């Protein structure tokens, strides 16, 4: 069974580099699992990748 490593990143919709942060996680092998709006304009992005 695959063991997973998890990460959470907070993105503010007003940040110009928010998409770059998500792209960097993708390049590092992270899979985006969920995006949840925490409050207006702030999102928690949950990632996983195999250990």
N, CA, C and O atoms as CSV, one atom per row, in Angstrom:
chain,resi,resn,atom,element,x,y,z
A,1,UNK,N,N,0.840,-1.173,0.000
A,1,UNK,CA,C,0.000,0.000,0.000
A,1,UNK,C,C,0.893,1.247,0.000
A,1,UNK,O,O,1.895,1.304,0.713
A,2,UNK,N,N,0.525,2.215,-0.787
A,2,UNK,CA,C,1.310,3.444,-0.899
A,2,UNK,C,C,1.142,4.303,0.343
A,2,UNK,O,O,0.032,4.518,0.828
A,3,UNK,N,N,2.275,4.791,0.847
A,3,UNK,CA,C,2.239,5.751,1.953
A,3,UNK,C,C,2.373,7.145,1.365
A,3,UNK,O,O,3.147,7.373,0.436
A,4,UNK,N,N,1.603,8.076,1.924
A,4,UNK,CA,C,1.537,9.425,1.374
A,4,UNK,C,C,2.113,10.450,2.333
A,4,UNK,O,O,2.012,10.313,3.553
A,5,UNK,N,N,2.706,11.457,1.769
A,5,UNK,CA,C,3.164,12.648,2.485
A,5,UNK,C,C,2.181,13.760,2.114
A,5,UNK,O,O,1.776,13.874,0.957
A,6,UNK,N,N,1.802,14.571,3.089
A,6,UNK,CA,C,0.802,15.608,2.856
A,6,UNK,C,C,1.373,16.997,3.112
A,6,UNK,O,O,2.293,17.173,3.910
A,7,UNK,N,N,0.805,17.979,2.415
A,7,UNK,CA,C,1.226,19.367,2.578
A,7,UNK,C,C,0.003,20.267,2.435
A,7,UNK,O,O,-0.942,19.945,1.714
A,8,UNK,N,N,0.036,21.394,3.129
A,8,UNK,CA,C,-1.029,22.394,3.012
A,8,UNK,C,C,-0.376,23.734,2.737
A,8,UNK,O,O,0.600,24.109,3.387
A,9,UNK,N,N,-0.919,24.449,1.771
A,9,UNK,CA,C,-0.402,25.762,1.389
A,9,UNK,C,C,-1.573,26.731,1.381
A,9,UNK,O,O,-2.646,26.415,0.867
A,10,UNK,N,N,-1.364,27.898,1.945
A,10,UNK,CA,C,-2.392,28.934,1.923
A,10,UNK,C,C,-2.070,29.925,0.814
A,10,UNK,O,O,-0.948,30.418,0.707
A,11,UNK,N,N,-3.069,30.205,-0.004
A,11,UNK,CA,C,-2.923,31.129,-1.123
A,11,UNK,C,C,-3.925,32.260,-0.938
A,11,UNK,O,O,-5.108,32.033,-0.685
A,12,UNK,N,N,-3.425,33.476,-1.069
A,12,UNK,CA,C,-4.298,34.644,-1.020
A,12,UNK,C,C,-4.553,35.064,-2.459
A,12,UNK,O,O,-3.610,35.211,-3.236
A,13,UNK,N,N,-5.811,35.257,-2.823
A,13,UNK,CA,C,-6.141,35.581,-4.215
A,13,UNK,C,C,-5.551,36.913,-4.663
A,13,UNK,O,O,-5.496,37.195,-5.861
A,14,UNK,N,N,-5.112,37.730,-3.720
A,14,UNK,CA,C,-4.499,39.009,-4.073
A,14,UNK,C,C,-3.004,38.890,-4.324
A,14,UNK,O,O,-2.381,39.845,-4.788
A,15,UNK,N,N,-2.415,37.730,-4.024
A,15,UNK,CA,C,-0.996,37.509,-4.271
A,15,UNK,C,C,-0.766,37.304,-5.765
A,15,UNK,O,O,-1.492,36.550,-6.413
A,16,UNK,N,N,0.231,37.966,-6.298
A,16,UNK,CA,C,0.549,37.796,-7.711
A,16,UNK,C,C,1.239,36.462,-7.979
A,16,UNK,O,O,1.164,35.949,-9.096
A,17,UNK,N,N,1.906,35.891,-6.983
A,17,UNK,CA,C,2.656,34.656,-7.188
A,17,UNK,C,C,1.901,33.409,-6.739
A,17,UNK,O,O,2.501,32.340,-6.636
A,18,UNK,N,N,0.605,33.517,-6.470
A,18,UNK,CA,C,-0.171,32.366,-6.004
A,18,UNK,C,C,-0.120,31.186,-6.960
A,18,UNK,O,O,0.049,30.045,-6.530
A,19,UNK,N,N,-0.265,31.451,-8.255
A,19,UNK,CA,C,-0.215,30.379,-9.251
A,19,UNK,C,C,1.180,29.779,-9.306
A,19,UNK,O,O,1.319,28.570,-9.491
A,20,UNK,N,N,2.211,30.591,-9.151
A,20,UNK,CA,C,3.584,30.079,-9.156
A,20,UNK,C,C,3.816,29.120,-7.988
A,20,UNK,O,O,4.505,28.111,-8.143
A,21,UNK,N,N,3.253,29.424,-6.839
A,21,UNK,CA,C,3.387,28.543,-5.668
A,21,UNK,C,C,2.761,27.185,-5.983
A,21,UNK,O,O,3.350,26.145,-5.688
A,22,UNK,N,N,1.571,27.193,-6.581
A,22,UNK,CA,C,0.914,25.940,-6.945
A,22,UNK,C,C,1.720,25.184,-7.995
A,22,UNK,O,O,1.866,23.965,-7.905
A,23,UNK,N,N,2.238,25.889,-8.979
A,23,UNK,CA,C,3.049,25.244,-10.013
A,23,UNK,C,C,4.313,24.615,-9.442
A,23,UNK,O,O,4.687,23.513,-9.843
A,24,UNK,N,N,4.975,25.295,-8.515
A,24,UNK,CA,C,6.187,24.739,-7.898
A,24,UNK,C,C,5.887,23.434,-7.174
A,24,UNK,O,O,6.674,22.491,-7.249
A,25,UNK,N,N,4.761,23.368,-6.475
A,25,UNK,CA,C,4.397,22.123,-5.804
A,25,UNK,C,C,4.180,21.018,-6.842
A,25,UNK,O,O,4.588,19.876,-6.627
A,26,UNK,N,N,3.546,21.351,-7.956
A,26,UNK,CA,C,3.349,20.363,-9.014
A,26,UNK,C,C,4.658,19.868,-9.590
A,26,UNK,O,O,4.816,18.669,-9.824
A,27,UNK,N,N,5.597,20.767,-9.824
A,27,UNK,CA,C,6.903,20.384,-10.360
A,27,UNK,C,C,7.672,19.501,-9.381
A,27,UNK,O,O,8.487,18.675,-9.791
A,28,UNK,N,N,7.411,19.679,-8.091
A,28,UNK,CA,C,8.085,18.886,-7.061
A,28,UNK,C,C,7.402,17.549,-6.804
A,28,UNK,O,O,7.793,16.813,-5.898
A,29,UNK,N,N,6.378,17.232,-7.602
A,29,UNK,CA,C,5.739,15.927,-7.489
A,29,UNK,C,C,4.494,15.885,-6.614
A,29,UNK,O,O,3.959,14.808,-6.350
A,30,UNK,N,N,4.033,17.031,-6.166
A,30,UNK,CA,C,2.831,17.077,-5.335
A,30,UNK,C,C,1.590,17.047,-6.217
A,30,UNK,O,O,1.561,17.659,-7.284
A,31,UNK,N,N,0.565,16.330,-5.762
A,31,UNK,CA,C,-0.719,16.257,-6.439
A,31,UNK,C,C,-1.725,17.089,-5.655
A,31,UNK,O,O,-1.896,16.892,-4.452
A,32,UNK,N,N,-2.388,18.013,-6.334
A,32,UNK,CA,C,-3.396,18.844,-5.685
A,32,UNK,C,C,-4.627,17.991,-5.412
A,32,UNK,O,O,-5.200,17.401,-6.328
A,33,UNK,N,N,-5.030,17.931,-4.145
A,33,UNK,CA,C,-6.152,17.099,-3.727
A,33,UNK,C,C,-7.413,17.926,-3.548
A,33,UNK,O,O,-8.495,17.522,-3.976
A,34,UNK,N,N,-7.272,19.089,-2.913
A,34,UNK,CA,C,-8.456,19.887,-2.591
A,34,UNK,C,C,-8.077,21.346,-2.412
A,34,UNK,O,O,-6.970,21.674,-1.987
A,35,UNK,N,N,-9.026,22.216,-2.749
A,35,UNK,CA,C,-8.886,23.652,-2.497
A,35,UNK,C,C,-10.132,24.079,-1.730
A,35,UNK,O,O,-11.255,23.888,-2.196
A,36,UNK,N,N,-9.924,24.655,-0.555
A,36,UNK,CA,C,-11.036,25.056,0.306
A,36,UNK,C,C,-10.882,26.526,0.642
A,36,UNK,O,O,-9.826,26.962,1.101
A,37,UNK,N,N,-11.941,27.288,0.412
A,37,UNK,CA,C,-11.909,28.710,0.751
A,37,UNK,C,C,-12.033,28.850,2.266
A,37,UNK,O,O,-13.016,28.409,2.861
A,38,UNK,N,N,-11.026,29.467,2.881
A,38,UNK,CA,C,-11.014,29.649,4.328
A,38,UNK,C,C,-11.838,30.872,4.720
A,38,UNK,O,O,-12.644,30.820,5.649
A,39,UNK,N,N,-11.632,31.933,4.028
A,39,UNK,CA,C,-12.402,33.162,4.163
A,39,UNK,C,C,-12.215,33.926,2.865
A,39,UNK,O,O,-11.444,33.497,2.007
A,40,UNK,N,N,-12.875,35.004,2.708
A,40,UNK,CA,C,-12.884,35.724,1.435
A,40,UNK,C,C,-11.468,35.977,0.908
A,40,UNK,O,O,-10.693,36.733,1.495
A,41,UNK,N,N,-11.157,35.325,-0.212
A,41,UNK,CA,C,-9.877,35.559,-0.869
A,41,UNK,C,C,-8.718,34.723,-0.380
A,41,UNK,O,O,-7.625,34.831,-0.934
A,42,UNK,N,N,-8.904,33.892,0.633
A,42,UNK,CA,C,-7.824,33.038,1.139
A,42,UNK,C,C,-8.228,31.577,0.987
A,42,UNK,O,O,-9.304,31.168,1.424
A,43,UNK,N,N,-7.351,30.797,0.361
A,43,UNK,CA,C,-7.659,29.401,0.066
A,43,UNK,C,C,-6.602,28.490,0.681
A,43,UNK,O,O,-5.409,28.793,0.647
A,44,UNK,N,N,-7.052,27.376,1.240
A,44,UNK,CA,C,-6.156,26.332,1.718
A,44,UNK,C,C,-6.082,25.283,0.620
A,44,UNK,O,O,-7.105,24.740,0.204
A,45,UNK,N,N,-4.894,25.001,0.158
A,45,UNK,CA,C,-4.668,24.019,-0.906
A,45,UNK,C,C,-3.973,22.810,-0.293
A,45,UNK,O,O,-2.903,22.941,0.302
A,46,UNK,N,N,-4.572,21.644,-0.436
A,46,UNK,CA,C,-4.049,20.426,0.144
A,46,UNK,C,C,-3.429,19.567,-0.956
A,46,UNK,O,O,-4.026,19.357,-2.012
A,47,UNK,N,N,-2.223,19.076,-0.687
A,47,UNK,CA,C,-1.465,18.282,-1.633
A,47,UNK,C,C,-1.060,16.952,-1.017
A,47,UNK,O,O,-1.018,16.805,0.204
A,48,UNK,N,N,-0.760,15.979,-1.886
A,48,UNK,CA,C,-0.180,14.708,-1.432
A,48,UNK,C,C,0.819,14.236,-2.475
A,48,UNK,O,O,0.755,14.618,-3.643
A,49,UNK,N,N,1.748,13.393,-2.021
A,49,UNK,CA,C,2.685,12.730,-2.934
A,49,UNK,C,C,3.167,11.451,-2.259
A,49,UNK,O,O,3.190,11.372,-1.030
A,50,UNK,N,N,3.551,10.455,-3.043
A,50,UNK,CA,C,4.031,9.215,-2.453
A,50,UNK,C,C,5.336,9.450,-1.712
A,50,UNK,O,O,6.163,10.267,-2.116
A,51,UNK,N,N,5.500,8.728,-0.635
A,51,UNK,CA,C,6.750,8.851,0.147
A,51,UNK,C,C,7.840,8.032,-0.490
A,51,UNK,O,O,8.963,8.001,0.012
